Each structure stands twice: as C-alpha cells, then as structure tokens.
Amino acid sequence: MGLGSAVVVTRKFAVFMLALTLLSTAAFAEDSEKRFTPAGATDVAVVGEPVHVGDELTASILVHNQGSEIGSVRLVLNDSNGLS
C-alpha cells in the first residue's frame, strides 16, 4: 500500500472515529447543554496533499454546539495502529 493510500485509509478511520465521538453520549454533558455535532459535511478536510514522509498536514472539521453552554472539542487523528 502506497503512502497516498495510507493517508486515505487514515482519513476514513479518523472521520469514523470522530463521528463516533461526536455522536456518542460522551460528547454530551450530563445536563445536555453541550451538544457537539458535525456542521455540514462529516468529512475531515485535509490540506497539504499529496503527502510524503515528514510532511505536515492540516486537518479540520467544522462542528456545531447545539446546546446552550460554551464548550470545545479537539480533533485527534490516529493511524490504523491507534498511534496519534
């Protein structure tokens, strides 16, 4: 598998894990005042492709807090081995 294929697989895995996180009960506060959901597309946007070993990438996703409390989220990308 080439590096480009690995990036696509990693991105799909990251999107899947992020969607699970955003849609799971762990993303909601006990009082349901912080409710983070993907805003628009659920894909992670990646800037800097094609990628080579040692290159830096920028990844982002837009989220929306449907609750009434202030909160924050962070995007953590892992490879298929679970490494950040």
JOKABEL-V956968 format. One record per backbone hydrogen bond with DSSP energy under -0.5 kcal/mol. CO is the residue of the C=O (numbers start at 1). NH is the residue of the N-H. If there is no record, write none. Layout:
co: <CO CO>
nh: <NH NH>
//
This chain:
co: <2 3 4 5 6 7 8 9 10 11 12 13 14 15 16 17 18 19 20 24 25 27 29 33 33 34 35 37 38 45 47 52 57 58 60 62 64 64 74 79 83>
nh: <6 7 8 9 10 11 12 13 14 15 16 17 18 19 20 21 22 23 24 27 28 36 32 35 69 29 66 64 40 60 58 55 59 47 45 39 37 66 76 82 79>
//
